């Protein structure tokens, strides 16, 4: 007994070490270094746990949602899963049970230069954990089903591992021959379209020392910044794509006529600054405090130009002003420098077409002076642009489709002299072409301030004219299509409304995304945003179809005859079975986002706190 007691700790260490050595390496240590893009779930067990604890999953399993849930799942079972099993012999539950570790989908460059030969490669890696025998059985079944269906399979070996190739293209079809090759390495399913990529993945699973994506500098930066704690992430290596676009643009420019008035493709691409973007990435995280989504543009400061320079934002206060009322459903504030934005836009246009920006400004100046000698585009417009843009929105006024799609909102454009900016804008309206030049502008007084209403005629021939209301007040040019929200802003000093900035939990949520001092911040009241839609859907079964199609005749035609589409949709989504929103309101709360510009690029962070009732 004593001997067993002494050896047990060492045995446990050996077992633990064996488990570590046997663990499947993460996707970056398996994928080839020429990977262009990937979607990865590092651990499906962790993902399931995060989903199970999420407010959405708890809502879905709430007894109040049972009638709606059971009708939808029964429809899915009979119309999708049963048909799939009956016609293809595939039981999805058997395959879903294999998701025990990582799942990665990746695209490799494979020497691709923008043509169809060669094409980029596809790689799939699925770790089944302790389900190796089940994976073996599923693959055997799959091979038999494919063979019974007619296609001939080809056996091959990659590093002494048996793989199977399924042709994806016809034998005599033009272009490169494509095939999907798949096999099992331990408990891991490996599949792809390029043998060389599969060779690298197998080498990594067997402990080989070939170069991998994890050693690439751009990916490593993004991994350290975003992916280490993520339960799901995606990544696009944009530099090689920009290289291919550049090659194609130079070829197109070489074939273009020298006297063509259109900008040369290579000049256009250079001016847009796409070469300054190294990568795009997103990451998903979940904690007991809530859910996070991070978006990142890897764009080093010294290489930014064109579109990337337009996004540049100084780290300035973007907090919620005290006049924003607490009953808004959404708010965002962007400290965008209007004059610098215009200068960057002008430089980009000038690079695309030299002289174009200057010609446009001169023509506009001449037209303005003809209307009013005191007007100047530079002095009246550009010099009156500030560095603040605020937009906030209120819930719909009614459950009518028109009100659901057009919620009251107010836009505030910061200006050192908003009255002068508004005056110049009024004068410039008469310069618009066609029927827009005859737009009617009415003026009225409200609490000692002037409101100007601009009526824009409907250009489609069947709709109603739109009214836009403008006023200059408090260092902003205020613009809205809703009179009430504009008037509320103008009487803000005496309104006594409860401010949004004091909403419980908002400051703590803002801290989770880096605060409000980096130049961009936004907020959404998820509960209030959804309440009107939820209750409207319960009372109008056809509302979802109406909102989905809107006034788009193309979409309506694609979805078939309207009554039949609505009938089919209601068979799947019977919104009349939803409970009143008050019964499920505890699953919804607020969400916030904030942007940050650094020497490395641009980052946008979203955070949805766990609702207080679920903590």
Secondary structure, 3 states (H helix, E strand, C coil): CHHHHHHHHHHHHHHHHHHHHHCCCCHHHCCCCCEEEEEEECCHHHHHHHHHHCHHHHHHCCHHHHHHHHHHHHHHHHHHHHHHHHHHCCCHHHHHCCCCCCEEEEEECCCCCCCCCCCCEEEEEEECCCCHHHHHHHHHHHHHHHHHHCCCEEEEEECCEEEEEEECCCCCCCCCCCEEEEEEECCEEEEECCHHHHHHHHHHHCCCCCCCHHHCHHHHHHHHHHHCCCCEEEEEEHHHHHHHHHHHHHHHHHHCCCCCCCCCHHHHHHHHCHHHCCEEEEEEEEECCEEEEEEEEECCHHHCCCHHHHCCCCCCCCCCCCCCECCEEEEEEECCCHHHHHHHHHHHHHHHCCCHHHHHHHHHHHHHHHHCCCCCHHHHHHHHCCCCEEEEEECCCCCCHHHHHCCCEEEEEECCCHHHHHHHHHHHHCCCCHHHHHCEEEEEEECCEEEEEEEECCCCCCCCCEEEEEEEECCEEEEECCHHHHHHHHCHHHHCCCEHHHCCCHHHHHHHCCCCCCCEEEEEEHHHHHHHHHHHHHHCCCHHHHHHHCCCHHHHHHCCCHHHHHHHHHHHCCHHHCCCHHHCHHHCCEEEEEEEECCCEEEEEEEEECCHHHC
